[in-house]
Amino acid sequence: MAEYLSPGVYVEEFESGSKPLDGVSTSTAGFIGLAQRGAVEGLPLLITSPADFQRNFGSYLSESAFGSYRYLAYAVDQFFTNGGSRCYVMRVAPSDAQVATNTGSVSEKLSITTKNPGAWGNLVKVVITDASKAKTQIYEVTDRRYRVKNAGGFYAGDVVAYNAGGETQYNRVVSVQGNVIELADELSGDVVDDALLPTKILSTCEFSLHVIYNDEVESFEKVSLNPEAPTFVEKVAGRSNLVNVRALALSTDATPPFETVSGAGATGKVEFVLAGGSDGSVDGISAADFIGEDRGPGRRTGIQAFIDNDVVSIMAIPGVTDANVQLSLVAHCENLGSRFAILDIPREKTKVADVMTHRNLFDSSYCALYNPWLSVFDPLDKRNIFVPPSGTIAGIYSRSDTTRGVQKAPANEVLRGVVGLDVQYNKGEQDILNPAGVNLIRSFTGQGIRVWGARTASSNTLWKYVNVRRLFIFLEESIKGGTNWVVFEPNNEQLWARVQRTIDAFLTRIWRDGALMGSSASEAFYIDIGRSTMTQDDIDNGRLICVIGVAPVKPAEFVVFRITQKTGSE
């Protein structure tokens, strides 16, 4: 009960009705694979266009250098071409890939390395220039304490330069209080200058750091080697997307930071290019690199990096057909229960018997296999090449979800940007592969190239259709995410009624959208919550149990027209 202490009239708000329940997105894909650049651990990166992918992960990979592991860029490109709008990407790199770093005299004072490994780092140019962030004039001197016009921008530990008549004295700031600056050593000569246009200037000493990669430029202006200052180079350059910067020398004397970094006698500008970056050898790539490691939050790699991602609902590792990798991806989707895996079949397996050998490795309703590989234009080599279908199919999943809804089987859809197939399967071959759960991509005269299958790799006939499994993923995740408000509420009849109304309103909307069978909502689903679903022991242990049954729509996979002969006498 609310607490009332003073006499008067109180107005209170209360919740008694159902809460609106929004459906979750099912069109966001997740991709894993090799790329020119990009982080190899941490969280997958959101990509919203092919140009966005190239900015963050580089361009297409060459066949000579990366072989069968080069298809990530093509898959992402096909995903967006076929209707995808957003995806998350996680890069994998060979274990012997190296970051680029700086060499020479600067490296003794300032360590600069690329954010992630790869030969791309050998194109990173670094420019260091002399700079100063603040200057002022001295009004009054008391021992080593100097009252200045404005002490803004001066911090304890900063190196400062006092210039008068072309002569420069270097010193170090001990403390700053108001407009009084205490220096480590006393300045020589008459330093007071209260003229409107001063000729005696006290200024800070810093340097600017510019990092250049192709047309991408990062500038970190007026940074210092003073760890106590907000302009400390490690703090400021920590925002960089290209490099990691670590100060090996700090401001402990009155030497200007630019001179410390560049060496005595250096002019006002130093330029150099990072070196030593390597893509590594693809021969060293193993299944473990794609499966990844769980090193804790923010440090996971490969498939494990997607554990902390709650948005992705479609997963693919384009072109990687190693059974261990694919089984790990399927297990990942099953364990989370919120995403679906699209699997490629090895390109060399074109015969029905060989395809069946690979398909028999899987029995899960959380994955689907597609074959054959697709012919697309390669912007890198300026010719048509064959790529795995998973990226294209993921785009079709997304397109179908957006335009028709998740209840629509992602099949009988035209493949955009595809000019041919690696193998032309006929109807007889599909008669064998389709019931077994292999979805073929076929070319039809006058109808283009289409996805001609919508089956999972499950032996359970209840889950044999892709849209049925993905519809249940949608329903489960939507209900789970939309009923968090129930947790810790009083577990009584009032709460049960509110929960029932909330879910009923949601499922009614889903039924009206055509995702559920039945001529009425009562035929499409049922919701049971109360004493029939919970014992007193459940209630005493804080459990609220709600039983929901739905009738999903199934695709019209086999369309049969029965035609008979009508005679005149009939």
HELIX and SHEET records of a PDB file:
HELIX    1   1 PRO A   50  PHE A   57  1                                   8    
HELIX    2   2 GLU A   63  PHE A   66  1                                   4    
HELIX    3   3 GLY A   67  TYR A   69  5                                   3    
HELIX    4   4 LEU A   72  THR A   81  1                                  10    
HELIX    5   5 SER A  105  GLU A  108  5                                   4    
HELIX    6   6 ALA A  119  LEU A  123  5                                   5    
HELIX    7   7 VAL A  233  VAL A  236  1                                   4    
HELIX    8   8 ALA A  237  ARG A  239  5                                   3    
HELIX    9   9 PRO A  257  SER A  262  1                                   6    
HELIX   10  10 VAL A  282  GLY A  284  5                                   3    
HELIX   11  11 ALA A  287  ILE A  291  1                                   5    
HELIX   12  12 GLY A  302  ASP A  308  5                                   7    
HELIX   13  13 ALA A  323  LEU A  336  1                                  14    
HELIX   14  14 VAL A  352  ARG A  359  1                                   8    
HELIX   15  15 SER A  390  THR A  403  1                                  14    
HELIX   16  16 LYS A  427  ALA A  436  1                                  10    
HELIX   17  17 THR A  461  TRP A  463  5                                   3    
HELIX   18  18 VAL A  466  GLY A  482  1                                  17    
HELIX   19  19 ASN A  484  VAL A  486  5                                   3    
HELIX   20  20 GLU A  493  ARG A  512  1                                  20    
HELIX   21  21 ALA A  521  ALA A  524  1                                   4    
HELIX   22  22 GLN A  536  ASP A  540  1                                   5    
SHEET    1   A 8 LEU A  45  ILE A  47  0                                        
SHEET    2   A 8 CYS A  87  VAL A  92 -1                                        
SHEET    3   A 8 ALA A  29  LEU A  34  1                                        
SHEET    4   A 8 ILE A 314  ALA A 316  1                                        
SHEET    5   A 8 PHE A 340  ASP A 344  1                                        
SHEET    6   A 8 CYS A 367  ASN A 371  1                                        
SHEET    7   A 8 VAL A 438  PHE A 444  1                                        
SHEET    8   A 8 GLY A 448  TRP A 452 -1                                        
SHEET    1   B 2 LEU A 110  THR A 114  0                                        
SHEET    2   B 2 VAL A 243  ALA A 247 -1                                        
SHEET    1   C 4 GLU A 216  VAL A 223  0                                        
SHEET    2   C 4 GLU A 206  TYR A 213 -1                                        
SHEET    3   C 4 LYS A 125  ALA A 131 -1                                        
SHEET    4   C 4 LYS A 269  VAL A 273 -1                                        
SHEET    1   D 7 LYS A 135  THR A 136  0                                        
SHEET    2   D 7 LYS A 200  THR A 204 -1                                        
SHEET    3   D 7 VAL A 159  ALA A 164 -1                                        
SHEET    4   D 7 GLU A 167  GLN A 177 -1                                        
SHEET    5   D 7 VAL A 180  LEU A 183 -1                                        
SHEET    6   D 7 ARG A 145  VAL A 148 -1                                        
SHEET    7   D 7 ILE A 138  THR A 142 -1                                        
SHEET    1   E 3 ARG A 383  VAL A 387  0                                        
SHEET    2   E 3 LEU A 374  ASP A 378 -1                                        
SHEET    3   E 3 GLY A 420  LEU A 421 -1                                        
SHEET    1   F 2 PHE A 525  ILE A 529  0                                        
SHEET    2   F 2 CYS A 546  VAL A 550 -1                                        
END                                                                             
